[in-house]
Structures are given as structure tokens and as C-alpha cells.
Amino acid sequence: MQDIEKIADSKIALECNIHAYDEDDKWRLPEPTALMSAKAHRQKNAIPLVEKLKEIVKSLTIKCVDLMEQIKQLKAKVTKQAEDIDFYKSKVHQQYIKIEQLQEKADDFECVKQNVWADKKGWIDMKDNGNWGGQYSMENIIGCEYNMDRLCGGLLF
């Protein structure tokens, strides 16, 4: 966040400087005074202005290089964050799939539990009615498992 603020501050400073270069008298080459030689005008006015301009160009070049480096770092940071986001999206998707699988198992368990309860209740009713005398053969138990499997949609563990 600080990098973005630095870039914004640099942009504002550059805009102010550009305005000053166009309008401020210190950035204009003054007209030679009367009886001033070309050499004197060059030494007194032109060379100092050119030196100031050179310093400004150097400063702006350094700022530009710094900004380009900051942009490079920010791009790398954005790329890393995009990779992190993709990684976490994948993790969330995996967790969603796992939750669905667990929900299916919970539904299967509930179905089995209901069928076991119904069968247990049926066995208790048969015992209470006196029909318990070994009438539950292996075929009845297998038939019960078949019914549970059919009722649960073939999803027994």
C-alpha cells in the first residue's frame, strides 16, 4: 500500500514540476541585457539554466527508474497473490467436494439407521406376538439386507 502511495506522490510532484517548467520564470532563458556579449549571456544565463535542466533530467530519470522497479515489484506481488488466490480456490473446492461426500455418507448412515430401527422394531413385534420361534431364517435376514440396500439406493458401506 505504501508503494502505491509513493507512486501517487511522485506523480503529483511530477505534475507540479511540469507546470512550473512551463510557467515559472526561473526556467526561462532571459533576454540579454543591453551591451551584454553573447559569451557573457551564455556564462551568466544559459549555462546555469542548462545545468539546472540537467539536474532535473537526472532526478526525473532516477525517479522513473525507481517507479519502474516499484511497478515490477508490484506486478510480482500481484502475480503471487493471484497464485495464492488460485491455490485457496482449489482448496475451497476440495473442501466442498469433501463436504458433499461426507453429506452423502451422513445421508446413507441415516437411511441405514432408519432401516435397522424398522427391522429391530419388527423383530421386537414378532417376539412380543410369540412368533419368534426361529422363524427368522437366513433368507429373511438376507431379504432384510436387500430391502435396506434397495431403500438406501445401493449406497450401503
PyMOL commands that set and color helices and strands:
alter all, ss='L'
color gray80, all
select helices_A, chain A and resi 2-23+25-27+38-128+138-151
alter helices_A, ss='H'
color red, helices_A
deselect
rebuild
show_as cartoon
